[in-house]
Amino acid sequence: MELNTVEDALAALLSKNPDEPREEPEIATAIGAQLSIMELSSMPISLRRRIRDIVSRVKPDRICEVGAGIGHLSAWLLDLWSRTEPPSHHHLVESGGKFGVILTRLVRRYDAESWAHVTVGDFQTLCADQMTWNAAHSTLDLAARPRPPLFSPFEMIIVDVGWKGQVENIRSAMSTLAPGGLILTMEPEVPVDDVGEISEEGPINPEQARVVAFNHWTRFISEISDTHTIGFVPMHGGTLVGIIQA
């Protein structure tokens, strides 16, 4: 298939990989059951499977998961890399401290400690710290540099934080993404309920907050559409969005 534009290339990247298995990995299934017990949600299986397919095709050398949770998507990726060549760095970032321990156990289960790194913290703060770290250690030899906050720049960043703070985390991801790198995220659901008039001064209720966040998302997509290549893949359970860094 001839690809004439960046848009064509992105559409090809976001497509299904027929060479990868369709069934959910055993460990990911167990994590899904654990999520149910904990009354937590996760990205739909159709999107987790498609992200695995995209990663298998792109083969990023440095990849970051923002909002790794307890590793539901991570298990799909680690299963992929148990069968293929792993990346140099797979960075799992999660703001919930109690989830960090679970993620660390998952990484150990796949014997991936040498290239998979778990960091508990706020991603936006980590990106700011990374800029400071880069400035402070740019003149040092690689061997003399301490461990950085993030193993950036990344060829791929997956942002899975839900609708709260999604745009802000994507903006931060752009600051630590390599040129031509790919951001994957799930489009927030369109609010359908009548939430009444939203005051500019607030406070607003949770339903109104979702409307405000969705409007923020649509403005953000419109803002970057002239400088980034954006692709949308509607699937059962949600829409996957791919953004290629200029």
N, C-alpha and C positions, 0 to 999 in steps of 0.2 A: 504494500500500500504506500503510495507516494504522499508525503506530508509536505504541503506547500507553505503552511503558516505555523506560527507558534500556537495558534488556537487548535490547529489540527493535531499538533504534537501533544498538547495538553489533553485533548479528547482521547487520544490513543493511550496516554499514560493512565487515565482514569477508568479505562475499560477493564472488563473481567479478564482474569488470566485462566484460561481453560486447563492449563497444566497443573494448577493447584487443586488440592482436594476441597470438596464442598462441605464435608462434615466438620463439626467443631472439634478442635483438639480436646483430648480427655481432660487435661488440666484446666482448660478454659471452661469446660462444662462444670467442673467442680467449683470453680470460682463463681460461676453464675448462680449455682445453688447457694453458696455462701452469701452472695449479694441479696438473694431473696430472704434468707434468714435475718440478715441485718436490715432488711427493708430499705435497701438502696437500689438505685436504678443504674443502668449502663447503656451505652450506645447500642442500638439495634444490631442484631447479628448480621444483617445484610450489609451494614456499613463497616462493621469490624472485618468481615470477610473481604470486602472490596479494598479496604485499606491494606490488608495483608497482601492482596493481589498486586496493588500498586507498589508496595515496598519490594515485592519479589521482582518486579519489572525494573524499577528505578535503581535498586541496589545502592542506596545512599551509604557513604562511608561514615558519616556522622549524622545521627538522627536523634531527635528529642521528642519525648511525649510530655505534654503539659497537661496536668490533671490526670495522672496515671491511675488514681484511685487505689483499688486493691489488685490491679493487674489484669482485668478482664481482657482488654485489648492487648496488653503486654504479652499475655500467654500465647495469643495467636502469633505475634511477631517472634517470640522466643522459640516457638515450635517451628516456624519457618527456618530460623537460623540454626536449629538443631539438625536440619536436613541440608542446609546450604551454607555458603560462606557468610559468617557474621560480619557486621560493620566493625570499624575500629572503635567507635564509641556509640553506645545507646544510652542516652541520658533520660532517666525517668524522674520527672519533677512532680511533687505532690505537696500541697499545702497542709494536708491533714497529718499531724504527727503520728497518730496511731496507725495510719496506713503505711508509713515508711517501713515499719518492721515487717509487715506482710509482704511488701514489695521486695525487700531484701531477701526474705526466705524464698520467694519465687525465683529471683536471680540465682540464688545458690542451688536451687533445685535443677536448674538448667546448666550448672557449672559455668556460668557466664560472668563471674566476678571480675575477670581480667579486662572485660570490655563493656560491661553494663554497669551503670552507676546510678544509684538512688540518691536524690537530694530532697530533703524536706524543707520547704520554704515557699515564699511568694515569688512567682516567676518574674513579675515585673521588677521586683527588688533585685533578683539574681541578675537580670539583664543589665541593670544600672551598675551593679557591683562588677560585672564582667567588663564594662567599659572602663571603669576605674582600674581594674586589674590589668587590662591591656596597656593602658597608659603607663602604669608603674613598672611593668616587666617587659616592655617591648625591646629594651636594649640587652636583656639577659639572654644567654645561651639557653636553648630549649631544655637541656639537662639540668640547668640551675634554677629553672622556674618552679615555684610551688604549684600545687594543684589549683586550677582555676575554678571559679564558681560554676562555669559552664564549659563544656568541651566544644566550644563554637569556633568558627562559624559552622552551622549545620546545613547539610544539603536538603534535609527534610525536617519539618516540625509539625507535629500533630497537636492541635489545640482542642482539648476535650474537657472544657470547664463548665459546660452548660451556658445558659443565656446571661448569667450574672458575670459581668466583667469580661465577656467574650471578646468584644472589640478591643478593649485595652490590652488584653493578652496577645491578640494578633498583632497589634501595633508593636508591642515589645518583641514579638517573634521576628518581625521584619528587621529589627535592629541587629539581630544576631544570626540572620540567614545569609548564606552565601549567595553571590550573584547567580541568578538562574535557578535558585533553590525553590522548593515547593512547600507550601503550607496546606495542610488538610484540616478541615473542620466540618462540623455539622451545622447546617443552616438552622437558626432558631425557628420554632413553630410560629406560624402566623396567629396572633391572638384573634379569637372569633367572638368573644363575649363583649357585650356592651358594658364598658367600665365607667361610663359617665364622664363628666368633664374633668380633665386633669389640670390641676392648678400648677402654675409655674413656681409657686412658692412652697408647695407641699404642706404637710406630708402626704404621701400617696400610699394606697393599699397595695398588697402584692400583685393583684391583677393589673392595676395601673402601672406598676413597675415593669411588668412584662411588656406592656405596650410601649413604654418609654424605651426599653432596651431594644425592642424590635425596630422601632423607628430609628434608633441610633445605628443599628446594623445596616438598614437600608441606605442611610446617608453615607455610612462608611464605604459600602460597596460602590455607591455612585462616585464617591470621592476618588477611590483608587482605580476605577475602571479605565482611566486614561493612561495610567502609568504601570499597571500590572495586567497580566493575562489571567482571566477568571473563568473557571468552568463549573457548571452545576450538573450533578448527576442525581436526578430523582430516583429514589429506590423505595422499596417497601419498608416503611418505618421512618423514613426521613430523607433528606437531600444532602448528599456529600458535596462539599465545595472545595475546589482546588484553586490556589492562588500562586502564580509563578512570579517570583521577585524579578523586577526589572534589572 
